[in-house]
Amino acid sequence: DLHRYDIALDEWVQIPSSDNGSGPSPRDSAGFAAVNGLIVLFGGQSSTGTNASDFPGQGFLNDLYRFDPQLLQWTDLKGNLSGNVPSPRWGVGMVGVNEHMIIFGGFAVSGSSMNDIYLWDPEDLVFTILNPSSRPPTSRDSMGFGVLSNNLFIFGGSSFTLLSTPLHLGDLWGLEPPRPVYWQSDWGLETFLDIYDWDHLTVDGVDFRLDKGLELCTSYLPCAIKFEKRSVGRLHRSNGGYIGCSASNGCTSIRVDLLDVDCHQLSLRSVFIMDGANLSLVGSSFKNCMSVADGAAVEAFGGAFVVIMDSSFQNCASEGRGGALSVAGATMQVKSSSFANCFSSGGGGAIASNSRICYGSTDAYSTSVLVESCDFDNCSTSGQGGAVHASSEGENMPASFNITACNFRHCSAALEGGAVTAIHNLT
């Protein structure tokens, strides 16, 4: 049953439901919190949950329901959840903050208290497991859990396994949860450096400039940054500006959604430099990017993993290899994207791959590139491969390159391969 306490009237009211029986089953110790004007219920224990036959009346649940207080209606969301859904459990800490839901700990079906922490997005219904850089609280369930000034606080709880005596805790912990950060037009790089751990940087209707080199995560470890354009907004790169994400610095990933990048002037570096970290580019565009180095838009090496989808690269040029993209000792997947009027001096007017190029490390990584359903128009090079140049340096450094369902129009090379070259020990 569901009840509401009216503070003004100082009375309880039982809320009728119009769900026609689709609401949650009877249970106790469920997570229960509000987010974005809705009430969310997660997990708990009941006679019908997982392992109920082993622990009568104490079955574990990990279903999730949403209640709309305006419609007085429950919605069962379990079948629509994706990502890292928490295991069945009861006694979790749960609270809504920054337009998301946080779930911590609880007593799990494994038979012990937990200290894992999850972020749930009410819009796309995706669970993400979080990995704070600091030491987490010890495993516990049935704790005090709340939020103040967008900071989470955890107090006490119980920590035990089925084979031990419960240990009651009295410690207090605090955590700054993930937050959406909206880029302001007057921000400088100093402000950007305060964005760390798991914050999302959103470009919402403003233009901003990148006129200096920015190496992520040199102060806080680890970090993962998301760029997202909600409306009209552009990144203007000038004066050699770039964004570097190196695994050795603690940078784990960059995600770029629906971002337009306009470049001004020749730069010494690529726009995104990925050294052993992950990059996701979706629905983004790069125009007029020019670099002395390999790959004017993206340079990936050192075991990096790059996925590019539904993006465009126009008038990108490099004095090295790969007018738009360069991959060496990394994995890159490029799908449903377009390359127009791209040029390189060293080979691969649009894309260049190699088993390894020494950018400061002697470590050997395999190279794997997939290019699928892409269009190449008027791409050219002073070297080999008007659109694509792929090579491998030796047997101990394997490399593969797969091109599927792509179109090449009016591409040219001063040397071999008007559209594509594949040389040396390459699969």
PyMOL commands that set and color helices and strands:
alter all, ss='L'
color gray80, all
select helices_A, chain A and resi 78-80+189-192+247-249
alter helices_A, ss='H'
color red, helices_A
select strands_A, chain A and resi 3-6+11-14+31-35+38-46+59-68+73-76+82-83+89-90+93-97+100-108+113-121+126-129+144-148+151-159+167-175+180-182+200-203+207-210+213-215+223-229+234-237+242-246+251-257+260-263+272-275+278-282+285-287+290-291+298-301+305-309+312-314+317-318+325-328+331-335+338-340+343-344+351-354+367-372+375-377+380-381+388-392+399-404+407-409+412-413+420-424
alter strands_A, ss='S'
color yellow, strands_A
deselect
rebuild
show_as cartoon
